[in-house]
Amino acid sequence: MKIIKSHIFFALFTSLTCLANLTAEETASTLVSGTVMVDVGDCGNVGYVAYGGPFSRMKLGAVSYNYQIGKYEATVGDWCCFLIAIASQYDQNQLIDAHHLWNREMDPWITCTELSDGSHSYEIVKGKEKLPITHVSLLSAMRYCNWIEQGAPIVQPGEDVDVITEHGSYEFSSDGSVIENQDSHIYIPTQDEWVKAGYYAGGGRNVGYWRYPTQNNWSAPTFDSKNRTDSNMANYNGGWTGWSGSFWTHYSYNEQAKAPLTLTDVDFFNCSKSYYGCRDMGGNVNEWTTTLDASSNYIVRGGSYQSSYEDLMMIPARINSYPSETESPLIGFRIVAKNLDHDAIVSNQPHNSKSSVTVDQAAKKEQAQAERNELNDDLAGVILGLIGITLLILSAACFRDPTGNRVIGIIGLAGLTV
């Protein structure tokens, strides 16, 4: 009986802990020009100092300010909206092609048709909307930030596309140099911003970091396309799993758990998330940061669908970095926001020089309601679990009937004796 009671206590404790976590589940969300952003707080958090390996003696993840980051990687749908908005008039000097904002490698997801008047028409291939956009260079991702910084405008006939793409958060010069405007709002994250959003345990300034961006230290994420409710799942190469003892870590490979080696929708593993609520920070696609390595290439983080478990770790086995013009099927991005004006409204308007990054209030309310509904569903699941535990307690409680026979809980109430 003592053993039964100890199991019941543990189950109740676990369920109540889950309930507490759900009520605070993830930080607040904001919609910025259609992109869901989550708040990253705990400003002034302590960075993680790595000892040994490629990041030895580097302090990672320390950020002195609060900011927002994309809940999901930028999608095919996001990128197509960008292309349509800036190609709504004649593309002067074929700037879209010149800046590689669309290239033939995107054709399986976004098709491009040149019309008789010289304008371009872009269309998403059905079913590809929520895949992460790839074949996007860091420079192209910066131009996407400029577009959002200026209010995600629809370019008007006769307006130079460069007014939108070359100015804003990043100033592109004719000599090829790029300067970040410190007083803007929308950026590609630094490595520290990215690492904190993915691995920091949160809830204080010195609470440490998770090994994997799914809030897990003990085992590498798994892949199961049929059961996506586990909180430790990711799209990466294979059935690599691991567990840690007191002084060692063991990894093994399970061929049956191998991932399909292709992109998945950004919300495919929606139950697996960082403390701040970011999805897919491990696997699917590597993500650009604006942090340079020793060879002056830009660091990408998180690993892709072709990566091993090592690239998903807080301290990966290698530094992966590329020139800013690289367009790879394994690299995507997400955006960060700083100093947002939460009272601003309306995006996707005709462009003017006064427009700036905007928050969609109506969409924000819709997103908040959707997240409340999701939380209610989770709470309903917890309540059902607690009911089950209560029934377990009743079934484990011992009674005796008037004849002296020993009966057990609900079974006894049904008239069955043991």
DOLOKOL-126431 format. One line per field, with one value per residue (C-alpha): residue in three letters; y, x, z. Coordinates in pm, 1 decimal. Example, Ala and Ser with C-alpha at 12.3 -4.5 7.8 and 13.67 -1.06 7.14 Angstrom:
% residues 2
type (ALA,SER) .
v (-450.0,-106.0) .
u (1230.0,1367.0) .
w (780.0,714.0) .
% end
This chain:
% residues 418
type (MET,LYS,ILE,ILE,LYS,SER,HIS,ILE,PHE,PHE,ALA,LEU,PHE,THR,SER,LEU,THR,CYS,LEU,ALA,ASN,LEU,THR,ALA,GLU,GLU,THR,ALA,SER,THR,LEU,VAL,SER,GLY,THR,VAL,MET,VAL,ASP,VAL,GLY,ASP,CYS,GLY,ASN,VAL,GLY,TYR,VAL,ALA,TYR,GLY,GLY,PRO,PHE,SER,ARG,MET,LYS,LEU,GLY,ALA,VAL,SER,TYR,ASN,TYR,GLN,ILE,GLY,LYS,TYR,GLU,ALA,THR,VAL,GLY,ASP,TRP,CYS,CYS,PHE,LEU,ILE,ALA,ILE,ALA,SER,GLN,TYR,ASP,GLN,ASN,GLN,LEU,ILE,ASP,ALA,HIS,HIS,LEU,TRP,ASN,ARG,GLU,MET,ASP,PRO,TRP,ILE,THR,CYS,THR,GLU,LEU,SER,ASP,GLY,SER,HIS,SER,TYR,GLU,ILE,VAL,LYS,GLY,LYS,GLU,LYS,LEU,PRO,ILE,THR,HIS,VAL,SER,LEU,LEU,SER,ALA,MET,ARG,TYR,CYS,ASN,TRP,ILE,GLU,GLN,GLY,ALA,PRO,ILE,VAL,GLN,PRO,GLY,GLU,ASP,VAL,ASP,VAL,ILE,THR,GLU,HIS,GLY,SER,TYR,GLU,PHE,SER,SER,ASP,GLY,SER,VAL,ILE,GLU,ASN,GLN,ASP,SER,HIS,ILE,TYR,ILE,PRO,THR,GLN,ASP,GLU,TRP,VAL,LYS,ALA,GLY,TYR,TYR,ALA,GLY,GLY,GLY,ARG,ASN,VAL,GLY,TYR,TRP,ARG,TYR,PRO,THR,GLN,ASN,ASN,TRP,SER,ALA,PRO,THR,PHE,ASP,SER,LYS,ASN,ARG,THR,ASP,SER,ASN,MET,ALA,ASN,TYR,ASN,GLY,GLY,TRP,THR,GLY,TRP,SER,GLY,SER,PHE,TRP,THR,HIS,TYR,SER,TYR,ASN,GLU,GLN,ALA,LYS,ALA,PRO,LEU,THR,LEU,THR,ASP,VAL,ASP,PHE,PHE,ASN,CYS,SER,LYS,SER,TYR,TYR,GLY,CYS,ARG,ASP,MET,GLY,GLY,ASN,VAL,ASN,GLU,TRP,THR,THR,THR,LEU,ASP,ALA,SER,SER,ASN,TYR,ILE,VAL,ARG,GLY,GLY,SER,TYR,GLN,SER,SER,TYR,GLU,ASP,LEU,MET,MET,ILE,PRO,ALA,ARG,ILE,ASN,SER,TYR,PRO,SER,GLU,THR,GLU,SER,PRO,LEU,ILE,GLY,PHE,ARG,ILE,VAL,ALA,LYS,ASN,LEU,ASP,HIS,ASP,ALA,ILE,VAL,SER,ASN,GLN,PRO,HIS,ASN,SER,LYS,SER,SER,VAL,THR,VAL,ASP,GLN,ALA,ALA,LYS,LYS,GLU,GLN,ALA,GLN,ALA,GLU,ARG,ASN,GLU,LEU,ASN,ASP,ASP,LEU,ALA,GLY,VAL,ILE,LEU,GLY,LEU,ILE,GLY,ILE,THR,LEU,LEU,ILE,LEU,SER,ALA,ALA,CYS,PHE,ARG,ASP,PRO,THR,GLY,ASN,ARG,VAL,ILE,GLY,ILE,ILE,GLY,LEU,ALA,GLY,LEU,THR,VAL) .
v (0.0,237.4,173.0,255.9,576.7,686.5,634.9,828.5,1115.2,1126.3,1127.0,1404.0,1609.2,1567.4,1662.8,1967.7,2074.7,2041.7,2243.7,2521.6,2521.1,2538.3,2834.5,3027.9,2821.2,3057.8,3424.3,3672.5,3681.7,3979.7,3984.4,4205.9,4238.0,3885.7,3732.3,3584.4,3712.5,3587.0,3796.3,3711.4,3860.5,3800.7,4088.8,4089.1,3710.0,3537.6,3394.5,3039.6,3011.7,2717.0,2523.7,2326.3,2278.2,2541.8,2790.6,2760.2,3064.0,3231.0,3359.7,3271.2,3379.3,3690.0,3969.8,4291.6,4393.1,4247.8,4169.6,3965.3,3681.6,3490.5,3200.5,3018.1,3026.4,3255.9,3054.5,3015.0,3206.6,3495.0,3517.0,3503.8,3794.7,3987.9,3915.4,4004.8,4331.1,4460.4,4325.5,4477.1,4720.0,4707.3,4570.7,4842.8,4698.8,4353.6,4430.7,4126.1,3902.7,4125.8,4096.6,3723.1,3766.5,3491.4,3229.5,2916.7,2696.1,2828.4,2704.1,2391.5,2627.5,2964.6,2998.1,3317.4,3431.9,3737.8,3922.1,4106.7,4448.4,4345.0,4286.6,3957.6,3731.6,3501.7,3212.2,2958.5,2593.1,2445.8,2282.7,2450.0,2762.2,2663.2,2519.6,2729.1,2940.1,2834.0,2939.8,3282.9,3454.6,3660.7,3970.7,3877.3,3812.4,4159.7,4309.7,4126.0,4296.6,4633.8,4564.0,4484.5,4776.4,5010.0,4859.7,4571.3,4814.9,4738.0,4915.7,5158.5,5190.4,5393.1,5358.7,5228.1,4891.0,4988.6,5246.0,4948.5,4682.1,4885.3,5106.8,5053.0,4824.7,4773.7,5033.3,4883.5,5092.7,5095.5,4951.5,4637.6,4718.6,4687.5,4897.7,4812.0,5102.8,5086.8,5278.6,5047.2,4757.0,4446.8,4248.8,3911.7,3786.5,3788.0,3453.6,3558.8,3656.7,3331.3,3113.9,3278.4,3236.7,2871.0,2742.8,2972.6,2812.7,3142.6,3276.3,3460.0,3606.5,3305.6,2985.6,2814.6,2671.1,2357.6,2126.5,2105.3,2377.0,2156.3,2219.3,1888.6,1795.2,1418.9,1298.3,1425.5,1495.4,1213.0,1210.7,1053.3,1185.8,992.6,1104.4,1466.6,1531.8,1463.0,1773.5,1656.1,1615.8,1772.3,1723.6,1622.3,1335.6,1024.8,831.9,962.2,952.7,1019.1,1008.1,1147.8,986.7,1165.8,1169.0,1051.0,1084.2,793.8,816.6,547.5,534.3,382.0,332.4,298.3,648.9,809.8,1137.1,1170.3,1406.1,1674.2,1996.3,1991.4,2264.4,2510.3,2399.2,2027.3,1965.2,2234.7,2066.0,2093.7,2443.3,2652.1,2817.1,3133.4,2940.8,2918.3,2620.4,2441.1,2592.8,2247.1,2085.5,2160.2,2440.5,2614.3,2978.8,3287.1,3506.2,3830.6,3710.8,3658.4,3373.9,3396.1,3362.8,3650.8,3420.7,3444.4,3179.7,2970.9,2785.3,2505.3,2240.8,2125.4,1817.6,1671.7,1746.3,1504.0,1562.7,1752.1,2056.7,2080.7,2118.5,2443.3,2396.1,2218.1,2014.2,2264.3,2623.5,2630.0,2954.1,3085.2,3399.0,3638.6,3573.2,3195.8,3051.2,2702.8,2450.1,2395.1,2757.5,2975.5,3246.3,3403.5,3768.6,3957.1,4285.4,4548.9,4857.8,4786.4,5048.1,4833.2,5115.4,5130.9,4978.5,4843.9,4689.5,4620.6,4976.7,5194.9,5298.7,5643.9,5780.6,5808.9,5445.0,5226.6,4883.0,4820.0,4586.2,4440.4,4494.9,4297.5,4008.5,4033.2,3988.5,3693.9,3533.1,3588.5,3419.4,3125.6,3082.9,3101.8,2826.7,2617.8,2671.9,2573.7,2251.2,2176.9,2250.8,2021.2,1745.0,1806.3,1802.5,1469.7,1341.3,1453.8,1281.5,964.2,995.9,1048.1,728.5,556.2,674.9,548.1,214.3,178.8,264.6,-46.2,-112.7,-403.5,-485.9,-574.1,-945.4,-878.0,-940.9,-711.2,-500.1,-246.7,97.6,130.1,-241.3,-300.3,-57.6,-272.5,-569.0,-759.6,-909.3,-1020.9) .
u (0.0,288.9,422.3,83.1,59.9,410.8,324.4,1.2,186.9,441.3,168.6,-21.1,295.7,383.7,34.3,17.2,360.6,240.6,-68.6,143.8,365.3,64.8,-90.6,231.2,294.8,487.4,560.3,326.8,298.1,279.0,200.1,434.2,325.9,186.4,484.9,417.8,678.6,737.0,885.7,1233.8,1274.5,1517.3,1733.5,2088.3,2098.3,2428.4,2596.3,2723.7,3101.5,3213.4,3527.3,3685.9,3559.0,3512.8,3341.3,3601.5,3618.4,3329.2,3036.8,2712.3,2353.5,2398.2,2163.2,2121.3,1779.0,1435.1,1338.8,1102.5,1187.6,993.5,801.2,861.1,1116.0,1023.6,802.4,744.7,420.1,604.8,856.8,594.4,407.6,733.9,791.1,434.0,440.3,758.4,684.3,338.1,471.5,735.4,1052.9,1296.8,1625.4,1510.0,1611.4,1439.6,1660.1,1962.7,1923.5,1845.1,1521.0,1378.8,1585.7,1516.1,1592.9,1272.9,1062.9,935.0,771.9,723.9,671.3,757.3,591.2,706.7,408.1,388.9,424.5,751.1,607.1,635.9,370.2,456.2,247.7,290.9,278.1,-22.4,62.8,404.7,292.7,423.9,758.7,1058.7,1191.3,1539.9,1784.7,1778.9,2110.7,2177.9,2169.0,1823.7,1702.2,1826.0,1625.4,1320.3,1383.9,1398.0,1058.8,899.9,1080.2,904.7,564.1,562.4,442.6,292.3,516.2,328.4,358.3,660.9,825.7,1181.2,1196.4,1532.9,1357.3,1219.4,1487.0,1804.2,1703.8,1560.0,1715.4,2011.5,2162.4,2304.3,2576.4,2677.3,3016.9,2847.5,2886.5,2593.4,2548.5,2297.8,2083.6,2085.4,1758.6,1551.1,1334.6,1353.5,1676.3,1832.2,1935.7,2286.3,2417.6,2359.6,1997.4,1940.8,2106.3,1918.1,1581.7,1657.5,1842.1,1808.0,1606.3,1432.1,1261.8,1564.5,1902.6,2115.0,1918.1,2137.2,2085.3,1931.0,2146.7,1876.8,1630.4,1338.9,1404.8,1585.9,1926.5,1911.6,1827.4,1849.7,1515.1,1345.6,1140.6,797.2,570.5,270.8,292.6,397.5,271.8,603.9,786.3,1129.7,1105.2,1283.3,1345.1,1709.1,1908.7,1803.6,1736.4,2029.6,1932.8,2136.9,2128.8,2364.4,2496.6,2680.2,3010.6,2938.3,2706.3,2598.6,2452.4,2310.0,2144.9,1804.4,1743.9,1367.4,1350.3,1525.8,1375.9,1263.5,1552.1,1320.6,1165.7,866.4,612.6,735.9,461.7,505.9,640.9,436.4,462.6,843.1,958.5,1212.1,1134.2,1022.4,801.4,1019.4,964.5,1213.1,1526.4,1672.0,1661.4,1456.1,1687.5,1997.4,1927.5,2130.8,2278.5,2470.6,2764.7,3095.5,3335.5,3715.0,3715.4,3464.3,3181.5,2840.0,2743.9,2430.7,2272.7,2028.1,2111.2,1902.6,1709.9,2045.4,2228.1,2324.0,2226.7,2554.8,2437.4,2124.6,2318.5,2371.0,2745.0,2770.5,3071.7,3162.2,3102.3,2893.4,2937.1,2900.1,2955.1,2660.4,2566.8,2527.8,2194.1,2153.6,1867.7,1969.2,1962.1,1666.2,1611.6,1384.3,1363.5,1400.3,1240.7,1362.4,1189.4,855.5,582.6,287.4,43.1,128.9,-121.2,-174.8,80.4,79.9,-15.0,104.0,455.1,548.3,857.5,686.1,583.2,764.7,741.9,384.9,193.3,-129.8,-373.5,-662.8,-437.0,-277.2,-618.3,-694.5,-361.9,-418.6,-759.3,-608.3,-342.5,-607.6,-799.7,-482.7,-415.2,-772.8,-731.5,-410.7,-578.7,-866.8,-614.2,-456.5,-797.2,-879.8,-545.2,-623.7,-962.0,-782.9,-546.0,-842.8,-998.8,-667.9,-668.7,-1023.3,-940.6,-637.6,-824.4,-904.8,-1242.6,-1424.8,-1788.6,-2034.9,-1952.1,-1586.2,-1466.6,-1193.9,-1300.7,-1096.0,-1222.0,-1455.5,-1426.3,-1563.2,-1848.0,-1942.7,-1983.8,-1670.8,-1474.8,-1115.6) .
w (0.0,72.1,-278.4,-431.5,-229.9,-334.2,-703.0,-658.9,-490.0,-770.6,-1037.2,-859.9,-818.0,-1185.5,-1301.4,-1077.8,-1200.7,-1560.8,-1472.8,-1326.5,-1634.9,-1866.1,-1689.9,-1747.4,-2059.7,-2282.5,-2305.6,-2471.5,-2849.9,-3083.2,-3454.2,-3652.6,-4015.3,-3998.6,-3815.9,-3472.0,-3227.6,-2872.3,-2593.5,-2467.4,-2121.1,-1833.7,-1956.5,-1824.9,-1804.6,-1737.9,-2047.5,-2077.7,-2088.4,-2298.6,-2207.8,-2486.6,-2840.2,-3110.6,-2877.9,-2602.9,-2369.8,-2553.8,-2348.7,-2527.4,-2475.8,-2257.6,-2370.4,-2173.8,-2311.7,-2372.0,-2731.0,-2946.6,-3182.1,-3444.4,-3293.4,-3621.2,-3899.9,-4189.3,-4422.1,-4793.5,-4740.2,-4572.6,-4853.7,-5127.0,-4961.9,-4967.1,-5336.9,-5434.9,-5238.4,-5396.7,-5745.8,-5778.9,-6036.6,-6309.7,-6155.6,-6256.8,-6381.4,-6270.9,-5914.3,-5770.5,-5981.0,-5922.8,-5545.4,-5565.5,-5374.2,-5592.7,-5768.4,-5967.2,-5668.2,-5504.8,-5795.5,-5610.3,-5356.7,-5529.4,-5903.8,-6090.9,-6413.1,-6608.3,-6753.8,-7084.3,-6918.7,-6755.0,-6407.9,-6223.8,-6077.1,-5785.5,-5662.7,-5381.6,-5478.4,-5298.0,-4967.0,-4934.3,-4745.0,-4403.0,-4507.3,-4401.6,-4686.6,-4799.1,-5072.6,-4905.7,-4847.5,-4537.2,-4758.9,-4889.6,-4534.5,-4438.4,-4726.2,-4593.8,-4257.4,-4436.5,-4592.9,-4255.6,-4090.3,-4333.5,-4261.1,-4513.8,-4782.5,-5120.2,-5369.0,-5589.5,-5968.7,-6063.7,-5723.7,-5713.1,-5534.3,-5390.0,-5171.4,-4980.3,-5003.0,-4954.7,-4661.2,-4315.8,-4056.4,-4288.7,-4518.6,-4837.6,-4999.4,-5363.4,-5268.1,-5132.3,-4764.1,-4522.6,-4208.8,-3935.0,-3813.8,-3435.0,-3394.4,-3614.3,-3498.4,-3717.4,-3755.0,-3814.4,-3467.0,-3332.0,-3212.6,-2849.6,-2919.6,-3104.5,-2837.7,-2553.7,-2728.0,-2797.5,-2491.3,-2190.9,-1909.2,-1827.9,-1518.9,-1381.8,-1465.2,-1369.5,-1427.5,-1686.3,-2032.5,-2177.3,-2386.7,-2657.2,-2768.2,-2660.3,-2288.5,-2248.7,-2111.2,-2104.6,-2452.8,-2807.7,-2978.9,-3166.4,-3487.9,-3521.3,-3796.0,-3662.2,-3300.0,-3263.8,-2911.0,-2740.4,-2616.3,-2733.9,-3111.5,-3408.7,-3780.7,-3820.9,-3962.6,-3798.0,-3491.2,-3296.2,-2930.9,-2623.1,-2246.7,-1987.1,-1673.4,-1396.1,-1581.3,-1935.4,-2233.0,-2451.0,-2801.8,-3026.2,-3368.3,-3437.9,-3810.3,-3756.2,-3609.6,-3904.7,-4024.0,-4389.0,-4484.2,-4611.3,-4485.9,-4252.7,-4176.8,-3916.3,-3673.7,-3745.1,-3394.0,-3223.4,-2881.7,-2884.6,-2797.1,-2613.8,-2280.8,-2461.5,-2704.7,-3017.3,-3245.7,-3472.6,-3321.1,-3358.2,-3701.8,-4015.3,-4137.9,-4011.1,-3931.4,-4011.8,-3740.1,-3789.2,-3578.6,-3757.4,-3689.0,-3700.0,-4080.8,-4123.5,-4227.1,-4065.4,-3811.6,-3860.7,-3570.3,-3498.2,-3756.5,-4051.9,-4157.9,-4268.1,-3941.4,-3667.0,-3303.4,-3250.4,-3447.8,-3233.0,-2909.2,-2717.5,-2773.4,-3108.9,-3210.7,-3484.2,-3588.7,-3905.1,-4097.8,-4452.3,-4662.1,-4653.6,-5017.2,-4969.0,-5087.9,-4947.2,-4931.3,-4566.5,-4445.7,-4350.9,-4091.2,-3832.9,-3733.1,-3405.8,-3299.2,-3054.9,-2913.7,-3078.7,-3062.8,-2956.2,-3030.0,-3400.0,-3641.5,-3992.7,-4224.5,-4600.1,-4689.6,-4979.8,-4898.1,-4775.4,-4610.0,-4270.1,-4243.7,-3993.8,-3841.7,-3733.5,-3508.1,-3643.9,-3356.5,-3506.3,-3595.4,-3252.6,-3086.4,-3314.1,-3229.0,-2856.8,-2880.3,-3070.8,-2803.7,-2528.0,-2705.5,-2728.8,-2359.6,-2272.3,-2468.7,-2278.4,-1946.6,-2038.8,-2098.2,-1759.1,-1587.9,-1752.6,-1628.7,-1275.2,-1295.1,-1399.1,-1106.2,-871.9,-1002.8,-945.4,-585.3,-536.5,-692.3,-467.9,-147.2,59.0,226.0,388.3,322.5,603.3,564.4,634.5,279.9,154.4,-143.9,-337.9,-436.0,-731.5,-803.3,-453.6,-516.2,-813.8,-579.3,-675.0,-388.3,-359.1) .
% end
